[in-house]
Amino acid sequence: MMFKRTASIPIGVVLFGAVTATIAAQSRPADWPNWRGPTHDGAIASFTEPAAWPERLTRKWKVDVGLGYATPILVGNRIYMFARQGDNEVLDAIDADTGKTIWQSSYAAPFTMNPAAARHEKGPKSTPAFAGGKLFTLGMSGIVTAFDAATGKQLWQKPASPVGPLYGTGMSPLVDRGLVILHVGGHNKGALTAFDANTGAVKWHWDGDGPGYSSPIVAELDGTRQVITITQDNLVGVAAATGELLWKRPFATSFTQNCITPILYGQTIIVSGLDKGVTAFKALKQNGRWETENVWENAQVSMYMTNGVVVHDTLVALSHRNSGQFFALDAKTGKTLWTSAPRQATNAAIVRAGDLLFVLKDDADLMVTRSGPKGFETIRTYTVADSATWAQPVVSGDRLFVKDVASLALWTLN
């Protein structure tokens, strides 16, 4: 594929030193610097619940940013938004207070969506990652790009593989100890790859399977730091520093659509997929060899595209069964604690703040709720967009950033 880089576009006149001073080398507790937040589990580091929830939210601004399901990320007082505008993939830096564009950088990325998923447009679906003053993106066709977060300058770029996933890429970059980790490639052929964050050089790769649509996480299991991801047909753990395969277990789902990011609960990994139920297992090193063993299985519910969160010892998520049914499981045993009425949503993005849950359904209804003994105990429901909402909301203080089909909005609690 041929693609052309266009220059980043600074908006307004700013002193370079002042700009770079505002971009911290590392993210802060109130930030949302990557897919599923600072700890890759959908949890906010800190949140103060208001004494009384308002009847409605206040919309401070709304701006057109382009198509796609990528979640915005928040670093300091900047929102970074990755989207599609025509045949270009575009990364915007936006002032979080005003909604004004600080800079914009783009590159040509024409893409033809598989007809089976045409209603979901041409992406991107991948959420950017921020680390060390840089931003990393994965485009719909598989283009990997690094940008300077202060200026939008493109630092390095890797072209897409000749064959991509059937429905375009869906995973988001994982940045760990100077490595940008992604599963690149396409159907039946790919490589879990670690790029040097500074140069883009490949530091290691494992090429045992094609990519899934799931995003990788990193965890210390049995004393070994490892990258855990669901590929096209398997669930794997590889050494984070070297890419050595530690363990692998089959995990093929209908239509090869592995979408769920693995959930870490202590030393237990919880996974699910289309018509796969929910499974918890452990990866252990025994007599010098890695083995996996099941902790529990629950065949009653299944996560397809909605990633769950763990609240204390309870897993809360949306099952695609029964036309969208919320559920809660005991994370220790897998026992079903409750299920909601059917036909709740096609998709839901769930963010946890302590025991409080922000549940954004794809119909743009945002529930502020808790998981009770028999179901959700909803405090308020707000409508936060005029079109479908598939990206996760970003919650920081009294601010909620919401991406719909083509626009980004800031809502506040006051």
C-alpha positions in Angstrom: 0.0 0.0 0.0 1.2 3.5 -0.8 0.4 6.2 1.7 1.3 9.8 1.9 2.0 11.7 5.1 0.6 15.2 5.4 2.2 17.7 7.7 0.8 18.3 11.1 -1.2 21.5 11.4 -0.6 23.7 14.4 -3.6 25.8 15.4 -2.9 29.2 16.7 0.4 30.7 17.8 2.1 29.1 20.8 5.6 29.1 22.2 7.1 25.6 21.6 8.6 25.5 25.1 5.2 26.3 26.7 3.5 23.6 24.7 6.1 20.9 25.5 6.0 21.8 29.2 2.3 20.9 29.3 2.9 17.4 28.0 4.1 15.3 30.8 6.5 12.4 30.1 4.1 10.2 32.1 0.4 10.2 32.6 -1.3 11.3 35.8 -3.9 9.6 38.0 -6.8 11.7 36.5 -5.7 10.8 32.9 -7.1 8.1 30.6 -4.0 7.4 28.5 -4.9 4.3 26.6 -7.5 1.6 25.9 -9.5 0.8 29.1 -7.7 3.4 31.1 -4.4 3.6 33.1 -4.6 0.0 34.3 -6.2 -1.5 31.2 -9.2 -2.7 33.2 -11.9 0.0 32.7 -11.2 1.5 36.1 -10.8 5.2 37.1 -7.9 5.8 39.5 -9.9 8.4 41.5 -13.4 9.8 41.4 -15.5 11.8 43.9 -19.1 11.1 43.7 -21.3 14.2 43.9 -23.6 14.6 46.9 -26.5 14.8 44.5 -26.5 13.7 40.9 -28.0 16.4 38.5 -31.2 15.7 36.6 -29.3 16.4 33.4 -25.7 16.9 32.3 -24.4 20.1 30.9 -22.8 19.9 27.4 -19.9 22.3 27.3 -18.8 21.7 23.7 -19.2 19.4 20.7 -16.9 19.1 17.8 -16.8 17.1 14.6 -13.8 14.8 14.6 -14.6 12.1 12.0 -15.8 8.5 11.9 -14.7 5.6 14.0 -15.1 3.7 17.3 -11.7 4.7 18.8 -12.0 5.9 22.4 -10.6 9.4 23.1 -7.7 9.5 25.5 -7.0 12.2 28.1 -3.5 13.4 29.1 -3.3 16.5 31.2 -5.7 19.0 29.7 -5.6 17.5 26.2 -7.9 15.1 24.5 -6.4 13.0 21.7 -8.8 11.7 19.1 -8.1 9.2 16.4 -10.7 9.1 13.5 -11.3 8.8 9.8 -11.9 11.8 7.5 -12.5 10.6 4.0 -9.5 8.5 2.9 -7.3 9.9 5.7 -6.8 8.7 9.3 -6.5 11.7 11.5 -5.1 12.3 15.0 -6.3 15.5 16.7 -5.0 17.1 19.9 -8.0 19.0 21.4 -8.1 21.5 24.3 -10.2 19.6 26.9 -11.7 22.9 28.3 -12.7 24.5 25.0 -12.9 21.8 22.4 -10.5 23.8 20.1 -8.0 21.9 18.0 -4.4 22.4 19.1 -2.9 20.4 16.3 -3.9 17.8 13.7 -1.8 15.2 11.9 -3.0 12.8 9.2 -1.9 10.3 6.6 -3.6 8.7 3.6 -5.3 5.4 4.5 -7.9 4.3 2.0 -9.8 1.2 3.2 -12.6 -1.0 1.9 -14.7 -2.5 4.6 -15.8 -6.2 4.4 -19.5 -6.1 3.3 -20.5 -8.1 6.3 -19.5 -5.2 8.6 -20.2 -2.3 6.3 -22.7 -0.7 8.7 -19.8 -0.1 11.1 -18.0 2.2 8.6 -14.3 2.2 7.9 -12.9 2.8 11.4 -10.5 3.2 13.0 -11.6 1.1 16.0 -8.2 1.2 17.8 -7.7 3.6 20.7 -4.4 5.5 20.8 -1.9 5.0 23.5 0.2 7.7 25.3 3.6 7.0 26.9 6.8 9.0 27.3 5.5 12.1 25.5 4.5 10.1 22.5 1.3 8.8 20.9 0.9 5.5 19.2 -1.9 4.5 16.8 -3.0 1.4 14.8 -5.0 2.3 11.7 -7.8 0.3 10.2 -5.6 -1.4 7.6 -2.8 -2.0 10.1 -0.6 1.1 9.7 1.3 1.7 12.9 2.4 5.3 13.6 4.2 7.2 16.4 3.6 10.9 17.0 5.1 13.6 19.2 2.3 14.4 21.7 3.4 18.0 22.0 3.4 18.9 18.3 1.8 16.1 16.3 5.0 15.5 14.4 5.1 12.0 12.9 8.1 10.2 14.4 7.9 6.8 12.6 5.4 4.7 10.7 5.1 1.1 9.7 3.1 0.1 6.6 0.1 -2.2 6.8 0.6 -5.9 6.1 -0.5 -7.2 2.7 -3.4 -9.0 4.2 -5.3 -7.5 7.2 -8.0 -8.8 9.5 -11.4 -9.6 7.8 -13.1 -6.6 9.4 -10.1 -4.3 9.8 -8.0 -4.0 13.0 -9.7 -3.8 16.3 -7.0 -4.0 18.9 -5.3 -1.1 20.6 -1.6 -0.6 21.3 -0.1 -1.7 24.5 3.0 0.2 25.7 5.2 -1.5 28.2 8.8 -0.6 29.2 9.6 1.2 26.0 7.9 -1.3 23.7 4.8 -0.8 21.6 3.1 -4.2 21.4 0.6 -5.1 18.7 -0.5 -8.2 16.8 0.0 -7.1 13.2 -1.0 -9.1 10.1 -4.3 -10.6 8.9 -6.5 -13.6 8.7 -4.5 -16.9 9.4 -1.2 -15.1 9.3 0.3 -12.5 11.6 2.8 -11.7 14.3 2.5 -10.4 17.9 5.2 -7.7 17.6 7.1 -5.4 19.9 8.3 -2.1 18.3 10.9 0.1 20.0 8.8 3.2 21.1 11.6 5.6 20.1 12.6 4.2 16.7 9.9 1.7 15.5 12.5 -1.0 15.2 11.2 -4.5 15.8 12.6 -5.8 19.1 10.8 -9.2 19.1 7.9 -11.0 17.4 5.9 -14.2 17.8 4.3 -15.4 14.6 2.2 -18.4 15.7 -1.2 -17.1 14.7 -3.2 -14.4 13.0 -4.5 -11.5 15.1 -7.8 -11.3 16.8 -9.7 -8.1 17.6 -8.8 -8.3 21.3 -6.3 -5.9 22.8 -3.3 -7.3 24.7 -2.6 -6.7 28.4 0.6 -7.1 30.5 0.7 -8.9 33.8 3.1 -10.5 36.3 2.0 -14.1 36.5 3.9 -16.6 38.8 6.7 -14.1 38.9 7.1 -13.6 35.1 6.1 -10.4 33.3 4.1 -11.5 30.2 1.9 -10.1 27.5 -1.5 -11.9 27.4 -3.7 -11.7 24.3 -6.4 -13.5 22.4 -5.3 -14.2 18.9 -7.5 -15.4 16.0 -7.7 -18.9 17.4 -5.8 -19.0 20.7 -5.1 -17.4 24.0 -1.4 -16.9 24.5 1.1 -15.6 27.0 4.5 -14.5 25.8 7.5 -13.1 27.8 7.1 -9.3 27.7 10.9 -8.7 27.3 11.6 -11.3 24.6 8.4 -12.5 23.0 9.1 -16.1 23.9 5.9 -18.1 23.9 5.3 -19.3 27.5 1.9 -20.9 27.1 -1.0 -21.3 24.7 -4.5 -22.7 24.8 -7.1 -23.0 22.0 -9.7 -20.2 22.0 -11.6 -20.2 18.6 -14.9 -18.4 18.5 -17.7 -18.2 15.9 -16.7 -16.2 12.8 -13.2 -15.9 14.2 -14.3 -12.8 16.1 -12.2 -12.7 19.3 -13.0 -9.2 20.6 -12.7 -9.3 24.4 -9.6 -7.9 26.2 -8.5 -10.4 28.9 -9.5 -9.4 32.4 -7.0 -9.9 35.2 -8.4 -10.8 38.6 -5.5 -11.3 41.0 -3.5 -14.1 39.4 -6.6 -15.3 37.5 -7.3 -14.5 33.9 -11.0 -14.1 32.8 -11.9 -14.4 29.1 -14.9 -14.8 26.9 -16.0 -14.7 23.3 -18.9 -15.2 20.9 -20.8 -18.2 22.1 -17.9 -19.3 24.4 -19.3 -18.6 27.8 -17.0 -17.1 30.4 -13.9 -18.9 31.6 -11.4 -18.2 34.3 -8.0 -19.9 34.4 -4.5 -19.6 35.8 -1.1 -19.8 34.1 1.4 -21.5 36.3 5.0 -22.6 36.0 5.4 -26.2 37.2 8.7 -28.2 36.9 10.1 -25.6 34.5 7.1 -25.7 32.2 4.1 -23.4 31.9 0.7 -24.9 32.2 -2.8 -23.5 32.3 -5.6 -24.8 34.5 -9.3 -23.8 34.7 -10.6 -22.1 37.8 -14.2 -22.0 36.7 -16.5 -21.9 33.7 -19.9 -20.3 33.2 -21.8 -21.3 30.0 -24.9 -19.2 30.9 -23.6 -15.9 29.7 -21.1 -14.7 27.1 -19.2 -11.5 26.3 -18.9 -10.7 22.6 -17.9 -7.1 22.1 -18.6 -5.6 25.6 -15.6 -5.8 28.0 -16.6 -6.3 31.6 -15.2 -4.8 34.8 -14.5 -6.3 38.2 -16.2 -4.5 41.2 -14.7 -5.9 44.3 -15.2 -9.7 43.6 -18.0 -9.3 41.1 -17.6 -9.3 37.3 -20.2 -7.1 35.6 -20.7 -7.1 31.8 -23.2 -7.4 28.9 -23.9 -10.7 27.3 -24.8 -10.7 23.6 -27.3 -13.4 24.3 -31.0 -12.6 24.7 -30.5 -9.5 22.5 -28.2 -7.9 25.0 -28.5 -8.9 28.7 -26.4 -7.4 31.6 -25.1 -9.9 34.1 -23.0 -10.2 37.2 -20.8 -13.2 38.1 -18.9 -14.1 41.3 -15.3 -13.6 40.1 -14.0 -16.2 42.5 -16.4 -19.0 41.5 -18.1 -18.0 38.3 -21.6 -18.3 39.8 -24.2 -16.2 38.2 -25.4 -13.6 40.7 -28.0 -11.9 38.5 -29.1 -11.3 34.9 -31.1 -8.3 33.7 -34.1 -8.3 31.4 -33.3 -9.1 27.8 -33.0 -6.6 24.9 -30.9 -4.0 26.8 -28.2 -3.1 24.2 -26.2 -4.4 21.3 -23.0 -3.0 23.0 -22.1 -1.3 26.2 -19.0 0.5 27.4 -18.5 0.1 31.1 -16.2 2.3 33.3 -15.8 1.6 37.0 -15.2 4.3 39.6 -14.9 2.5 43.0 -18.2 0.6 43.2 -19.9 3.1 40.9 -20.4 2.2 37.2 -20.8 4.4 34.2 -22.5 2.2 31.5 -22.8 3.8 28.1 -25.1 1.8 25.8 -24.8 2.0 22.0 -28.1 4.0 21.9 -26.3 6.9 23.7 -28.0 6.3 27.0 -25.4 6.6 29.9 -26.5 4.9 33.1 -24.9 5.8 36.4 -25.4 2.7 38.5 -24.2 0.1 41.0 -24.4 -3.6 40.9 -26.7 -4.8 43.6 -27.7 -8.2 44.9 -30.4 -8.6 42.2 -29.3 -6.3 39.4 -28.4 -2.7 38.6 -29.3 -0.1 41.2 -29.5 2.9 38.8 -29.0 6.4 40.1 -29.5 8.4 36.8 -29.7 7.8 33.1 -28.5 10.5 30.7 -28.7 10.8 27.0 -25.3 12.0 25.8 -25.3 11.9 22.0 -27.5 12.2 18.9 -26.1 9.1 17.2 -24.7 5.6 18.2 -22.0 5.4 20.9 -19.6 2.5 20.6 -16.5 4.1 22.1 -15.9 4.1 25.8 -16.7 7.3 27.7 -13.7 9.0 29.4 -14.5 10.2 33.0 -12.2 12.6 34.8 -13.4 14.6 37.8 -16.8 16.1 36.9 -16.1 15.8 33.1 -17.3 13.1 30.7 -16.0 12.9 27.2 -18.2 11.0 24.8 -17.5 10.0 21.2 -20.4 9.2 18.9 -20.4 8.3 15.2 -18.6 11.4 14.1 -18.3 13.9 16.9 -16.8 14.3 20.4 -18.5 16.1 23.2 -17.7 17.2 26.7 -20.4 16.9 29.4 -20.1 18.0 33.0 -21.9 17.2 36.2 -22.5 20.8 37.1 
